[in-house]
Amino acid sequence: MNATNTPAPKTDLAVTHVLAQLLERLDHSAVPVGPEQYRSVVMHLVDEFRDVEPGTRLGELLDAYPAAAEVYENLNYQHAGLCRSALDSSLAAELGAREAIARAMRRPDTDSAAS
């Protein structure tokens, strides 16, 4: 008999919480952080995210730690896109970019006018 053992998703988020908290501290550190240390924390967090059960508790953790939420979103981009990014701020950024482009297109070309 060829049964595959799929491990059950982790429901204990203690390690994930500690890593998310550490990543947040590294992101806001006033002291320069070595790239090896930063990468190590991110890679450990990535490993945790692979095993963690999605749900309310994970959502609360990601809401509390934006740096970890960004890592999580990037890991799951192929399935859900930027699902954790605030739609209002994304829309505002897009509208702002469109307005800036429109203003730039309306501005007379000062280089050709001077010639």
Biopython code that builds the backbone (N, CA, C, O; Angstrom):
import numpy as np
from Bio.PDB.StructureBuilder import StructureBuilder

atoms = [
    (1, "MET", "N", (0.838, -1.169, 0.000)),
    (1, "MET", "CA", (0.000, 0.000, 0.000)),
    (1, "MET", "C", (0.886, 1.235, 0.000)),
    (1, "MET", "O", (1.817, 1.328, 0.800)),
    (2, "ASN", "N", (0.614, 2.171, -0.873)),
    (2, "ASN", "CA", (1.391, 3.400, -1.003)),
    (2, "ASN", "C", (0.599, 4.587, -0.480)),
    (2, "ASN", "O", (-0.036, 5.308, -1.249)),
    (3, "ALA", "N", (0.638, 4.780, 0.796)),
    (3, "ALA", "CA", (-0.048, 5.923, 1.399)),
    (3, "ALA", "C", (0.952, 7.057, 1.569)),
    (3, "ALA", "O", (2.092, 6.838, 1.981)),
    (4, "THR", "N", (0.523, 8.247, 1.255)),
    (4, "THR", "CA", (1.394, 9.401, 1.463)),
    (4, "THR", "C", (0.986, 10.087, 2.750)),
    (4, "THR", "O", (-0.196, 10.290, 3.029)),
    (5, "ASN", "N", (1.972, 10.429, 3.505)),
    (5, "ASN", "CA", (1.721, 11.135, 4.764)),
    (5, "ASN", "C", (1.903, 12.626, 4.540)),
    (5, "ASN", "O", (3.022, 13.116, 4.387)),
    (6, "THR", "N", (0.802, 13.329, 4.523)),
    (6, "THR", "CA", (0.853, 14.783, 4.420)),
    (6, "THR", "C", (0.764, 15.329, 5.829)),
    (6, "THR", "O", (-0.238, 15.122, 6.514)),
    (7, "PRO", "N", (1.810, 16.032, 6.273)),
    (7, "PRO", "CA", (1.768, 16.549, 7.641)),
    (7, "PRO", "C", (0.636, 17.564, 7.810)),
    (7, "PRO", "O", (0.340, 18.351, 6.910)),
    (8, "ALA", "N", (0.029, 17.522, 8.961)),
    (8, "ALA", "CA", (-1.041, 18.477, 9.267)),
    (8, "ALA", "C", (-0.431, 19.859, 9.426)),
    (8, "ALA", "O", (0.672, 19.989, 9.958)),
    (9, "PRO", "N", (-1.133, 20.901, 8.972)),
    (9, "PRO", "CA", (-0.616, 22.263, 9.139)),
    (9, "PRO", "C", (-0.451, 22.600, 10.614)),
    (9, "PRO", "O", (-1.228, 22.160, 11.462)),
    (10, "LYS", "N", (0.569, 23.382, 10.898)),
    (10, "LYS", "CA", (0.823, 23.814, 12.274)),
    (10, "LYS", "C", (-0.240, 24.791, 12.719)),
    (10, "LYS", "O", (-0.623, 25.691, 11.972)),
    (11, "THR", "N", (-0.713, 24.614, 13.928)),
    (11, "THR", "CA", (-1.659, 25.571, 14.495)),
    (11, "THR", "C", (-1.005, 26.412, 15.586)),
    (11, "THR", "O", (-1.542, 27.447, 15.979)),
    (12, "ASP", "N", (0.152, 25.971, 16.077)),
    (12, "ASP", "CA", (0.883, 26.730, 17.099)),
    (12, "ASP", "C", (1.759, 27.764, 16.387)),
    (12, "ASP", "O", (2.685, 27.414, 15.656)),
    (13, "LEU", "N", (1.455, 29.016, 16.611)),
    (13, "LEU", "CA", (2.161, 30.093, 15.919)),
    (13, "LEU", "C", (3.251, 30.742, 16.768)),
    (13, "LEU", "O", (3.699, 31.845, 16.456)),
    (14, "ALA", "N", (3.680, 30.076, 17.828)),
    (14, "ALA", "CA", (4.667, 30.675, 18.732)),
    (14, "ALA", "C", (5.966, 31.029, 18.002)),
    (14, "ALA", "O", (6.468, 32.145, 18.137)),
    (15, "VAL", "N", (6.505, 30.097, 17.242)),
    (15, "VAL", "CA", (7.765, 30.341, 16.527)),
    (15, "VAL", "C", (7.546, 31.391, 15.443)),
    (15, "VAL", "O", (8.378, 32.279, 15.257)),
    (16, "THR", "N", (6.439, 31.290, 14.736)),
    (16, "THR", "CA", (6.120, 32.259, 13.689)),
    (16, "THR", "C", (6.011, 33.662, 14.286)),
    (16, "THR", "O", (6.492, 34.635, 13.706)),
    (17, "HIS", "N", (5.382, 33.748, 15.436)),
    (17, "HIS", "CA", (5.223, 35.040, 16.124)),
    (17, "HIS", "C", (6.590, 35.638, 16.483)),
    (17, "HIS", "O", (6.829, 36.823, 16.254)),
    (18, "VAL", "N", (7.469, 34.829, 17.036)),
    (18, "VAL", "CA", (8.800, 35.315, 17.438)),
    (18, "VAL", "C", (9.579, 35.786, 16.207)),
    (18, "VAL", "O", (10.219, 36.837, 16.240)),
    (19, "LEU", "N", (9.524, 35.017, 15.135)),
    (19, "LEU", "CA", (10.245, 35.402, 13.917)),
    (19, "LEU", "C", (9.661, 36.669, 13.291)),
    (19, "LEU", "O", (10.402, 37.524, 12.806)),
    (20, "ALA", "N", (8.337, 36.787, 13.304)),
    (20, "ALA", "CA", (7.691, 37.992, 12.763)),
    (20, "ALA", "C", (8.071, 39.214, 13.587)),
    (20, "ALA", "O", (8.336, 40.285, 13.041)),
    (21, "GLN", "N", (8.095, 39.046, 14.891)),
    (21, "GLN", "CA", (8.472, 40.144, 15.787)),
    (21, "GLN", "C", (9.940, 40.535, 15.548)),
    (21, "GLN", "O", (10.266, 41.721, 15.501)),
    (22, "LEU", "N", (10.803, 39.556, 15.401)),
    (22, "LEU", "CA", (12.223, 39.821, 15.154)),
    (22, "LEU", "C", (12.423, 40.528, 13.815)),
    (22, "LEU", "O", (13.219, 41.463, 13.720)),
    (23, "LEU", "N", (11.707, 40.088, 12.785)),
    (23, "LEU", "CA", (11.823, 40.731, 11.480)),
    (23, "LEU", "C", (11.372, 42.191, 11.552)),
    (23, "LEU", "O", (11.984, 43.068, 10.942)),
    (24, "GLU", "N", (10.314, 42.437, 12.290)),
    (24, "GLU", "CA", (9.821, 43.810, 12.448)),
    (24, "GLU", "C", (10.878, 44.676, 13.147)),
    (24, "GLU", "O", (11.106, 45.823, 12.765)),
    (25, "ARG", "N", (11.512, 44.110, 14.167)),
    (25, "ARG", "CA", (12.564, 44.850, 14.885)),
    (25, "ARG", "C", (13.747, 45.136, 13.974)),
    (25, "ARG", "O", (14.313, 46.227, 14.018)),
    (26, "LEU", "N", (14.126, 44.160, 13.145)),
    (26, "LEU", "CA", (15.235, 44.365, 12.212)),
    (26, "LEU", "C", (14.882, 45.436, 11.191)),
    (26, "LEU", "O", (15.724, 46.261, 10.835)),
    (27, "ASP", "N", (13.642, 45.425, 10.722)),
    (27, "ASP", "CA", (13.199, 46.419, 9.739)),
    (27, "ASP", "C", (13.254, 47.841, 10.283)),
    (27, "ASP", "O", (13.515, 48.782, 9.533)),
    (28, "HIS", "N", (13.012, 48.004, 11.576)),
    (28, "HIS", "CA", (12.963, 49.337, 12.181)),
    (28, "HIS", "C", (14.193, 49.653, 13.027)),
    (28, "HIS", "O", (14.190, 50.613, 13.798)),
    (29, "SER", "N", (15.229, 48.859, 12.884)),
    (29, "SER", "CA", (16.437, 49.039, 13.677)),
    (29, "SER", "C", (17.180, 50.324, 13.293)),
    (29, "SER", "O", (17.376, 50.618, 12.114)),
    (30, "ALA", "N", (17.580, 51.067, 14.300)),
    (30, "ALA", "CA", (18.388, 52.262, 14.068)),
    (30, "ALA", "C", (19.840, 51.879, 13.783)),
    (30, "ALA", "O", (20.596, 52.658, 13.203)),
    (31, "VAL", "N", (20.211, 50.694, 14.190)),
    (31, "VAL", "CA", (21.558, 50.168, 13.975)),
    (31, "VAL", "C", (21.541, 49.328, 12.695)),
    (31, "VAL", "O", (20.628, 48.523, 12.509)),
    (32, "PRO", "N", (22.523, 49.495, 11.815)),
    (32, "PRO", "CA", (22.553, 48.694, 10.589)),
    (32, "PRO", "C", (22.541, 47.190, 10.891)),
    (32, "PRO", "O", (23.223, 46.722, 11.803)),
    (33, "VAL", "N", (21.762, 46.455, 10.117)),
    (33, "VAL", "CA", (21.625, 45.012, 10.289)),
    (33, "VAL", "C", (22.351, 44.334, 9.142)),
    (33, "VAL", "O", (22.214, 44.734, 7.986)),
    (34, "GLY", "N", (23.121, 43.310, 9.464)),
    (34, "GLY", "CA", (23.844, 42.573, 8.436)),
    (34, "GLY", "C", (22.889, 41.824, 7.529)),
    (34, "GLY", "O", (21.883, 41.289, 7.994)),
    (35, "PRO", "N", (23.195, 41.779, 6.230)),
    (35, "PRO", "CA", (22.309, 41.095, 5.290)),
    (35, "PRO", "C", (22.148, 39.602, 5.593)),
    (35, "PRO", "O", (21.090, 39.026, 5.340)),
    (36, "GLU", "N", (23.192, 38.980, 6.130)),
    (36, "GLU", "CA", (23.107, 37.553, 6.465)),
    (36, "GLU", "C", (22.087, 37.329, 7.577)),
    (36, "GLU", "O", (21.306, 36.378, 7.533)),
    (37, "GLN", "N", (22.100, 38.211, 8.572)),
    (37, "GLN", "CA", (21.156, 38.073, 9.682)),
    (37, "GLN", "C", (19.721, 38.280, 9.192)),
    (37, "GLN", "O", (18.818, 37.519, 9.539)),
    (38, "TYR", "N", (19.530, 39.308, 8.392)),
    (38, "TYR", "CA", (18.196, 39.611, 7.870)),
    (38, "TYR", "C", (17.690, 38.440, 7.029)),
    (38, "TYR", "O", (16.560, 37.982, 7.197)),
    (39, "ARG", "N", (18.536, 37.967, 6.128)),
    (39, "ARG", "CA", (18.168, 36.838, 5.257)),
    (39, "ARG", "C", (17.853, 35.593, 6.076)),
    (39, "ARG", "O", (16.908, 34.870, 5.761)),
    (40, "SER", "N", (18.620, 35.338, 7.106)),
    (40, "SER", "CA", (18.381, 34.169, 7.951)),
    (40, "SER", "C", (17.002, 34.223, 8.606)),
    (40, "SER", "O", (16.274, 33.231, 8.621)),
    (41, "VAL", "N", (16.653, 35.387, 9.145)),
    (41, "VAL", "CA", (15.334, 35.535, 9.782)),
    (41, "VAL", "C", (14.227, 35.345, 8.745)),
    (41, "VAL", "O", (13.249, 34.644, 9.002)),
    (42, "VAL", "N", (14.380, 35.967, 7.579)),
    (42, "VAL", "CA", (13.359, 35.839, 6.534)),
    (42, "VAL", "C", (13.221, 34.386, 6.089)),
    (42, "VAL", "O", (12.104, 33.894, 5.928)),
    (43, "MET", "N", (14.328, 33.703, 5.893)),
    (43, "MET", "CA", (14.257, 32.309, 5.431)),
    (43, "MET", "C", (13.614, 31.401, 6.485)),
    (43, "MET", "O", (12.858, 30.494, 6.137)),
    (44, "HIS", "N", (13.906, 31.635, 7.755)),
    (44, "HIS", "CA", (13.253, 30.861, 8.805)),
    (44, "HIS", "C", (11.744, 31.144, 8.824)),
    (44, "HIS", "O", (10.933, 30.240, 9.027)),
    (45, "LEU", "N", (11.389, 32.406, 8.610)),
    (45, "LEU", "CA", (9.978, 32.781, 8.568)),
    (45, "LEU", "C", (9.289, 32.133, 7.367)),
    (45, "LEU", "O", (8.153, 31.671, 7.478)),
    (46, "VAL", "N", (9.961, 32.098, 6.236)),
    (46, "VAL", "CA", (9.422, 31.432, 5.041)),
    (46, "VAL", "C", (9.149, 29.960, 5.346)),
    (46, "VAL", "O", (8.096, 29.433, 4.985)),
    (47, "ASP", "N", (10.090, 29.301, 6.005)),
    (47, "ASP", "CA", (9.892, 27.892, 6.380)),
    (47, "ASP", "C", (8.676, 27.730, 7.281)),
    (47, "ASP", "O", (7.904, 26.784, 7.123)),
    (48, "GLU", "N", (8.504, 28.646, 8.223)),
    (48, "GLU", "CA", (7.336, 28.584, 9.121)),
    (48, "GLU", "C", (6.039, 28.778, 8.343)),
    (48, "GLU", "O", (5.066, 28.058, 8.566)),
    (49, "PHE", "N", (6.024, 29.742, 7.437)),
    (49, "PHE", "CA", (4.816, 30.019, 6.663)),
    (49, "PHE", "C", (4.398, 28.827, 5.812)),
    (49, "PHE", "O", (3.209, 28.647, 5.545)),
    (50, "ARG", "N", (5.343, 28.022, 5.387)),
    (50, "ARG", "CA", (5.013, 26.841, 4.576)),
    (50, "ARG", "C", (4.208, 25.815, 5.373)),
    (50, "ARG", "O", (3.423, 25.054, 4.808)),
    (51, "ASP", "N", (4.410, 25.804, 6.690)),
    (51, "ASP", "CA", (3.780, 24.786, 7.530)),
    (51, "ASP", "C", (2.591, 25.286, 8.343)),
    (51, "ASP", "O", (1.867, 24.489, 8.940)),
    (52, "VAL", "N", (2.386, 26.607, 8.369)),
    (52, "VAL", "CA", (1.363, 27.188, 9.229)),
    (52, "VAL", "C", (-0.016, 27.082, 8.579)),
    (52, "VAL", "O", (-0.171, 27.253, 7.370)),
    (53, "GLU", "N", (-0.998, 26.798, 9.411)),
    (53, "GLU", "CA", (-2.376, 26.723, 8.936)),
    (53, "GLU", "C", (-2.936, 28.136, 8.737)),
    (53, "GLU", "O", (-2.898, 28.954, 9.656)),
    (54, "PRO", "N", (-3.455, 28.421, 7.537)),
    (54, "PRO", "CA", (-4.078, 29.725, 7.331)),
    (54, "PRO", "C", (-5.323, 29.859, 8.214)),
    (54, "PRO", "O", (-5.939, 28.859, 8.580)),
    (55, "GLY", "N", (-5.678, 31.065, 8.542)),
    (55, "GLY", "CA", (-6.869, 31.266, 9.347)),
    (55, "GLY", "C", (-6.808, 32.569, 10.106)),
    (55, "GLY", "O", (-5.951, 33.417, 9.858)),
    (56, "THR", "N", (-7.717, 32.709, 11.023)),
    (56, "THR", "CA", (-7.863, 33.938, 11.793)),
    (56, "THR", "C", (-6.606, 34.277, 12.584)),
    (56, "THR", "O", (-6.162, 35.425, 12.578)),
    (57, "ARG", "N", (-6.030, 33.291, 13.262)),
    (57, "ARG", "CA", (-4.844, 33.565, 14.089)),
    (57, "ARG", "C", (-3.673, 34.024, 13.234)),
    (57, "ARG", "O", (-2.939, 34.932, 13.624)),
    (58, "LEU", "N", (-3.494, 33.408, 12.077)),
    (58, "LEU", "CA", (-2.424, 33.835, 11.179)),
    (58, "LEU", "C", (-2.718, 35.245, 10.662)),
    (58, "LEU", "O", (-1.810, 36.072, 10.583)),
    (59, "GLY", "N", (-3.964, 35.524, 10.313)),
    (59, "GLY", "CA", (-4.346, 36.857, 9.853)),
    (59, "GLY", "C", (-4.058, 37.924, 10.890)),
    (59, "GLY", "O", (-3.579, 39.007, 10.555)),
    (60, "GLU", "N", (-4.349, 37.625, 12.151)),
    (60, "GLU", "CA", (-4.072, 38.570, 13.234)),
    (60, "GLU", "C", (-2.574, 38.816, 13.380)),
    (60, "GLU", "O", (-2.139, 39.945, 13.603)),
    (61, "LEU", "N", (-1.793, 37.749, 13.253)),
    (61, "LEU", "CA", (-0.336, 37.880, 13.340)),
    (61, "LEU", "C", (0.173, 38.765, 12.199)),
    (61, "LEU", "O", (1.003, 39.647, 12.419)),
    (62, "LEU", "N", (-0.319, 38.532, 10.992)),
    (62, "LEU", "CA", (0.129, 39.309, 9.838)),
    (62, "LEU", "C", (-0.316, 40.762, 9.931)),
    (62, "LEU", "O", (0.393, 41.658, 9.474)),
    (63, "ASP", "N", (-1.483, 41.000, 10.520)),
    (63, "ASP", "CA", (-1.945, 42.378, 10.722)),
    (63, "ASP", "C", (-1.032, 43.116, 11.704)),
    (63, "ASP", "O", (-0.814, 44.320, 11.570)),
    (64, "ALA", "N", (-0.506, 42.397, 12.678)),
    (64, "ALA", "CA", (0.342, 43.009, 13.705)),
    (64, "ALA", "C", (1.778, 43.243, 13.224)),
    (64, "ALA", "O", (2.472, 44.110, 13.755)),
    (65, "TYR", "N", (2.223, 42.485, 12.237)),
    (65, "TYR", "CA", (3.613, 42.559, 11.784)),
    (65, "TYR", "C", (3.671, 42.752, 10.260)),
    (65, "TYR", "O", (3.715, 41.773, 9.514)),
    (66, "PRO", "N", (3.671, 44.000, 9.803)),
    (66, "PRO", "CA", (3.636, 44.289, 8.361)),
    (66, "PRO", "C", (4.797, 43.679, 7.562)),
    (66, "PRO", "O", (4.604, 43.271, 6.417)),
    (67, "ALA", "N", (5.980, 43.614, 8.142)),
    (67, "ALA", "CA", (7.121, 43.036, 7.405)),
    (67, "ALA", "C", (6.874, 41.551, 7.143)),
    (67, "ALA", "O", (7.158, 41.060, 6.050)),
    (68, "ALA", "N", (6.357, 40.845, 8.121)),
    (68, "ALA", "CA", (6.036, 39.424, 7.945)),
    (68, "ALA", "C", (4.888, 39.267, 6.957)),
    (68, "ALA", "O", (4.877, 38.327, 6.162)),
    (69, "ALA", "N", (3.928, 40.179, 7.002)),
    (69, "ALA", "CA", (2.797, 40.122, 6.074)),
    (69, "ALA", "C", (3.278, 40.272, 4.632)),
    (69, "ALA", "O", (2.758, 39.622, 3.724)),
    (70, "GLU", "N", (4.270, 41.130, 4.431)),
    (70, "GLU", "CA", (4.814, 41.313, 3.087)),
    (70, "GLU", "C", (5.500, 40.040, 2.595)),
    (70, "GLU", "O", (5.359, 39.660, 1.433)),
    (71, "VAL", "N", (6.237, 39.390, 3.481)),
    (71, "VAL", "CA", (6.877, 38.119, 3.125)),
    (71, "VAL", "C", (5.814, 37.088, 2.772)),
    (71, "VAL", "O", (5.928, 36.397, 1.759)),
    (72, "TYR", "N", (4.784, 36.984, 3.602)),
    (72, "TYR", "CA", (3.698, 36.026, 3.389)),
    (72, "TYR", "C", (2.998, 36.290, 2.054)),
    (72, "TYR", "O", (2.720, 35.364, 1.293)),
    (73, "GLU", "N", (2.722, 37.553, 1.786)),
    (73, "GLU", "CA", (2.037, 37.913, 0.542)),
    (73, "GLU", "C", (2.889, 37.552, -0.670)),
    (73, "GLU", "O", (2.370, 37.047, -1.665)),
    (74, "ASN", "N", (4.179, 37.806, -0.593)),
    (74, "ASN", "CA", (5.068, 37.464, -1.705)),
    (74, "ASN", "C", (5.152, 35.955, -1.910)),
    (74, "ASN", "O", (5.256, 35.488, -3.044)),
    (75, "LEU", "N", (5.107, 35.198, -0.832)),
    (75, "LEU", "CA", (5.132, 33.738, -0.951)),
    (75, "LEU", "C", (3.878, 33.207, -1.622)),
    (75, "LEU", "O", (3.928, 32.200, -2.329)),
    (76, "ASN", "N", (2.769, 33.867, -1.408)),
    (76, "ASN", "CA", (1.482, 33.396, -1.919)),
    (76, "ASN", "C", (0.974, 34.201, -3.104)),
    (76, "ASN", "O", (-0.197, 34.094, -3.467)),
    (77, "TYR", "N", (1.832, 34.999, -3.707)),
    (77, "TYR", "CA", (1.436, 35.884, -4.795)),
    (77, "TYR", "C", (0.825, 35.113, -5.963)),
    (77, "TYR", "O", (-0.159, 35.560, -6.552)),
    (78, "GLN", "N", (1.398, 33.964, -6.301)),
    (78, "GLN", "CA", (0.913, 33.211, -7.456)),
    (78, "GLN", "C", (-0.517, 32.721, -7.261)),
    (78, "GLN", "O", (-1.205, 32.436, -8.241)),
    (79, "HIS", "N", (-0.974, 32.618, -6.023)),
    (79, "HIS", "CA", (-2.327, 32.144, -5.743)),
    (79, "HIS", "C", (-3.316, 33.283, -5.540)),
    (79, "HIS", "O", (-4.476, 33.177, -5.939)),
    (80, "ALA", "N", (-2.866, 34.369, -4.924)),
    (80, "ALA", "CA", (-3.820, 35.399, -4.511)),
    (80, "ALA", "C", (-3.392, 36.823, -4.844)),
    (80, "ALA", "O", (-4.091, 37.766, -4.473)),
    (81, "GLY", "N", (-2.283, 37.007, -5.520)),
    (81, "GLY", "CA", (-1.831, 38.359, -5.817)),
    (81, "GLY", "C", (-1.491, 39.098, -4.537)),
    (81, "GLY", "O", (-1.072, 38.491, -3.552)),
    (82, "LEU", "N", (-1.667, 40.375, -4.553)),
    (82, "LEU", "CA", (-1.356, 41.191, -3.381)),
    (82, "LEU", "C", (-2.598, 41.285, -2.489)),
    (82, "LEU", "O", (-3.125, 42.370, -2.245)),
    (83, "CYS", "N", (-3.044, 40.138, -2.017)),
    (83, "CYS", "CA", (-4.313, 40.055, -1.295)),
    (83, "CYS", "C", (-4.301, 40.749, 0.057)),
    (83, "CYS", "O", (-5.370, 41.083, 0.568)),
    (84, "ARG", "N", (-3.151, 40.979, 0.654)),
    (84, "ARG", "CA", (-3.101, 41.613, 1.966)),
    (84, "ARG", "C", (-2.823, 43.108, 1.869)),
    (84, "ARG", "O", (-2.882, 43.813, 2.877)),
    (85, "SER", "N", (-2.522, 43.596, 0.677)),
    (85, "SER", "CA", (-2.277, 45.028, 0.505)),
    (85, "SER", "C", (-3.603, 45.770, 0.562)),
    (85, "SER", "O", (-4.620, 45.311, 0.040)),
    (86, "ALA", "N", (-3.566, 46.903, 1.196)),
    (86, "ALA", "CA", (-4.790, 47.695, 1.326)),
    (86, "ALA", "C", (-5.228, 48.200, -0.045)),
    (86, "ALA", "O", (-4.457, 48.850, -0.751)),
    (87, "LEU", "N", (-6.449, 47.901, -0.410)),
    (87, "LEU", "CA", (-6.966, 48.296, -1.711)),
    (87, "LEU", "C", (-7.044, 49.812, -1.837)),
    (87, "LEU", "O", (-6.742, 50.360, -2.897)),
    (88, "ASP", "N", (-7.443, 50.493, -0.771)),
    (88, "ASP", "CA", (-7.561, 51.947, -0.820)),
    (88, "ASP", "C", (-6.228, 52.613, -1.136)),
    (88, "ASP", "O", (-6.169, 53.513, -1.974)),
    (89, "SER", "N", (-5.156, 52.176, -0.472)),
    (89, "SER", "CA", (-3.859, 52.810, -0.725)),
    (89, "SER", "C", (-3.334, 52.446, -2.105)),
    (89, "SER", "O", (-2.683, 53.269, -2.750)),
    (90, "SER", "N", (-3.602, 51.233, -2.573)),
    (90, "SER", "CA", (-3.181, 50.837, -3.918)),
    (90, "SER", "C", (-3.912, 51.657, -4.970)),
    (90, "SER", "O", (-3.311, 52.119, -5.940)),
    (91, "LEU", "N", (-5.213, 51.833, -4.771)),
    (91, "LEU", "CA", (-6.006, 52.623, -5.715)),
    (91, "LEU", "C", (-5.568, 54.088, -5.701)),
    (91, "LEU", "O", (-5.458, 54.713, -6.756)),
    (92, "ALA", "N", (-5.318, 54.634, -4.519)),
    (92, "ALA", "CA", (-4.872, 56.022, -4.408)),
    (92, "ALA", "C", (-3.532, 56.219, -5.112)),
    (92, "ALA", "O", (-3.320, 57.238, -5.770)),
    (93, "ALA", "N", (-2.631, 55.251, -4.977)),
    (93, "ALA", "CA", (-1.327, 55.350, -5.641)),
    (93, "ALA", "C", (-1.493, 55.309, -7.154)),
    (93, "ALA", "O", (-0.832, 56.056, -7.876)),
    (94, "GLU", "N", (-2.372, 54.438, -7.632)),
    (94, "GLU", "CA", (-2.597, 54.348, -9.075)),
    (94, "GLU", "C", (-3.210, 55.647, -9.613)),
    (94, "GLU", "O", (-2.787, 56.152, -10.652)),
    (95, "LEU", "N", (-4.194, 56.177, -8.910)),
    (95, "LEU", "CA", (-4.822, 57.427, -9.343)),
    (95, "LEU", "C", (-3.821, 58.585, -9.315)),
    (95, "LEU", "O", (-3.813, 59.421, -10.218)),
    (96, "GLY", "N", (-2.985, 58.632, -8.291)),
    (96, "GLY", "CA", (-1.959, 59.665, -8.209)),
    (96, "GLY", "C", (-0.983, 59.582, -9.368)),
    (96, "GLY", "O", (-0.581, 60.602, -9.929)),
    (97, "ALA", "N", (-0.603, 58.360, -9.724)),
    (97, "ALA", "CA", (0.315, 58.173, -10.850)),
    (97, "ALA", "C", (-0.332, 58.617, -12.149)),
    (97, "ALA", "O", (0.313, 59.259, -12.978)),
    (98, "ARG", "N", (-1.601, 58.281, -12.335)),
    (98, "ARG", "CA", (-2.307, 58.702, -13.551)),
    (98, "ARG", "C", (-2.383, 60.231, -13.647)),
    (98, "ARG", "O", (-2.189, 60.801, -14.721)),
    (99, "GLU", "N", (-2.665, 60.884, -12.522)),
    (99, "GLU", "CA", (-2.748, 62.348, -12.518)),
    (99, "GLU", "C", (-1.391, 62.972, -12.836)),
    (99, "GLU", "O", (-1.319, 63.947, -13.585)),
    (100, "ALA", "N", (-0.326, 62.425, -12.279)),
    (100, "ALA", "CA", (1.018, 62.947, -12.545)),
    (100, "ALA", "C", (1.386, 62.783, -14.013)),
    (100, "ALA", "O", (1.986, 63.678, -14.607)),
    (101, "ILE", "N", (1.032, 61.654, -14.597)),
    (101, "ILE", "CA", (1.313, 61.423, -16.020)),
    (101, "ILE", "C", (0.510, 62.393, -16.875)),
    (101, "ILE", "O", (1.030, 62.957, -17.838)),
    (102, "ALA", "N", (-0.755, 62.585, -16.522)),
    (102, "ALA", "CA", (-1.602, 63.504, -17.287)),
    (102, "ALA", "C", (-1.050, 64.930, -17.216)),
    (102, "ALA", "O", (-1.025, 65.635, -18.224)),
    (103, "ARG", "N", (-0.603, 65.361, -16.020)),
    (103, "ARG", "CA", (-0.018, 66.699, -15.881)),
    (103, "ARG", "C", (1.243, 66.830, -16.726)),
    (103, "ARG", "O", (1.457, 67.850, -17.380)),
    (104, "ALA", "N", (2.066, 65.807, -16.710)),
    (104, "ALA", "CA", (3.308, 65.838, -17.483)),
    (104, "ALA", "C", (3.022, 65.898, -18.985)),
    (104, "ALA", "O", (3.755, 66.533, -19.743)),
    (105, "MET", "N", (1.965, 65.240, -19.393)),
    (105, "MET", "CA", (1.624, 65.239, -20.822)),
    (105, "MET", "C", (1.044, 66.590, -21.262)),
    (105, "MET", "O", (1.180, 66.963, -22.427)),
    (106, "ARG", "N", (0.403, 67.325, -20.352)),
    (106, "ARG", "CA", (-0.181, 68.635, -20.674)),
    (106, "ARG", "C", (0.866, 69.745, -20.667)),
    (106, "ARG", "O", (0.673, 70.788, -21.291)),
    (107, "ARG", "N", (1.964, 69.522, -19.966)),
    (107, "ARG", "CA", (2.996, 70.548, -19.832)),
    (107, "ARG", "C", (3.665, 70.788, -21.189)),
    (107, "ARG", "O", (4.066, 69.834, -21.856)),
    (108, "PRO", "N", (3.789, 72.061, -21.604)),
    (108, "PRO", "CA", (4.460, 72.329, -22.880)),
    (108, "PRO", "C", (5.932, 71.935, -22.798)),
    (108, "PRO", "O", (6.560, 72.031, -21.743)),
    (109, "ASP", "N", (6.450, 71.505, -23.894)),
    (109, "ASP", "CA", (7.859, 71.096, -23.983)),
    (109, "ASP", "C", (8.723, 72.364, -23.937)),
    (109, "ASP", "O", (8.799, 73.095, -24.924)),
    (110, "THR", "N", (9.369, 72.625, -22.805)),
    (110, "THR", "CA", (10.154, 73.855, -22.639)),
    (110, "THR", "C", (11.450, 73.823, -23.455)),
    (110, "THR", "O", (11.958, 74.874, -23.844)),
    (111, "ASP", "N", (11.988, 72.629, -23.717)),
    (111, "ASP", "CA", (13.235, 72.520, -24.475)),
    (111, "ASP", "C", (13.027, 72.956, -25.924)),
    (111, "ASP", "O", (13.861, 73.686, -26.461)),
    (112, "SER", "N", (11.934, 72.528, -26.575)),
    (112, "SER", "CA", (11.708, 72.869, -27.967)),
    (112, "SER", "C", (11.251, 74.318, -28.100)),
    (112, "SER", "O", (11.479, 74.933, -29.142)),
    (113, "ALA", "N", (10.612, 74.880, -27.073)),
    (113, "ALA", "CA", (10.167, 76.265, -27.127)),
    (113, "ALA", "C", (11.364, 77.228, -27.045)),
    (113, "ALA", "O", (11.327, 78.320, -27.612)),
    (114, "ALA", "N", (12.413, 76.817, -26.342)),
    (114, "ALA", "CA", (13.595, 77.652, -26.174)),
    (114, "ALA", "C", (14.447, 77.667, -27.435)),
    (114, "ALA", "O", (15.244, 78.587, -27.616)),
    (115, "SER", "N", (14.304, 76.671, -28.319)),
    (115, "SER", "CA", (15.138, 76.583, -29.530)),
    (115, "SER", "C", (14.755, 77.556, -30.587)),
    (115, "SER", "O", (15.373, 77.587, -31.651)),
]
sb = StructureBuilder()
sb.init_structure("model")
sb.init_model(0)
sb.init_chain("A")
sb.init_seg("    ")
for serial, (resi, resn, name, xyz) in enumerate(atoms, 1):
    if name == "N":
        sb.init_residue(resn, " ", resi, " ")
    sb.init_atom(name, np.array(xyz, "f"), 0.0, 1.0, " ", f" {name:<3s}", serial, name[0])
structure = sb.get_structure()
